[in-house]
Each structure stands twice: as structure tokens, then as C-alpha cells.
């Protein structure tokens, strides 16, 4: 089984936050819609990682626990 794991480089002590940890299979690329959903989740994780890297001293809670999670916009192809 393959996995996609996104973490951020940061200067805070301890393990970096895991922003995406997902098992992936060929079915995730079997249709354009499924592939775009995977890319969308990857894009959100990359965006969150960049936020962590910009503000390493702040506590980062991720989008899943914040009100920002509902404001995500789909990635347009």
C-alpha cells in the first residue's frame, strides 16, 4: 500500500505536524473526478504546511478543526 504523507519543515521542537496521511491506490487516479479530489486534498495539505512554515512559533491547529475548513474552495483544473 502506498501512502502520501505531508509534514511541514519547522523550527519548533518536537515532531512536525502531519497535515496529510492518506493511503492511496490506483483507483484514486482511475477517473478525472477521483484524481482531482486527491489533488485537492494534497493542495490543502501543502497550503497548511506553508502556513506552518510561515509562523513556526504559533500553535497550528490545522484546517480540520477550524472554521476555515468549511471555506475551502475547490481547485479548478
C-alpha positions in Angstrom: 0.0 0.0 0.0 1.3 3.4 -0.9 0.9 6.5 1.4 1.0 10.2 0.9 2.3 12.0 4.0 2.7 15.8 4.1 4.5 17.4 7.0 6.0 20.9 7.4 9.5 21.9 7.9 9.5 23.9 11.1 11.8 25.3 13.7 9.8 24.3 16.8 11.0 21.4 18.9 9.2 18.1 18.6 7.7 16.3 15.7 6.3 18.3 12.8 2.5 18.3 12.4 1.2 15.7 10.0 -1.0 17.6 7.6 -2.0 14.7 5.4 -1.5 11.0 5.9 -3.5 9.0 3.4 -3.4 5.6 1.8 -3.6 5.8 -1.9 -4.5 3.2 -4.5 -4.7 3.2 -8.3 -8.4 3.7 -8.0 -7.6 7.3 -6.8 -6.4 8.0 -10.3 -8.9 5.9 -12.2 -11.2 8.8 -13.1 -10.6 12.5 -13.6 -13.0 13.3 -10.7 -11.2 10.9 -8.3 -7.8 12.3 -9.3 -9.0 15.9 -8.8 -10.3 15.0 -5.3 -6.9 13.6 -4.4 -5.1 16.6 -5.8 -7.5 18.9 -3.9 -6.6 17.2 -0.6 -2.9 17.4 -1.4 -3.3 21.1 -2.2 -5.0 21.8 1.1 -2.2 20.0 3.0 0.5 21.9 1.1 -1.2 25.2 1.8 -1.4 24.2 5.5 2.3 23.2 5.5 3.2 26.6 4.1 1.2 28.3 6.8 3.1 26.3 9.5 6.4 27.3 7.9 5.5 31.0 7.8 4.5 31.0 11.5 6.6 28.4 13.3 6.2 29.9 16.7 2.4 29.8 16.7 0.4 26.8 17.6 -1.0 25.3 14.4 -4.4 23.5 14.7 -4.8 22.7 11.0 -7.9 23.4 9.0 -9.8 20.3 10.1 -10.5 21.8 13.5 -11.1 25.4 12.4 -13.9 27.3 10.8 -11.7 27.7 7.8 -12.4 24.1 6.9 -15.8 25.0 5.6 -14.4 27.8 3.5 -12.1 25.7 1.3 -12.6 26.4 -2.4 -12.2 23.6 -4.9 -9.2 23.6 -7.1 -10.1 24.5 -10.7 -8.5 22.4 -13.4 
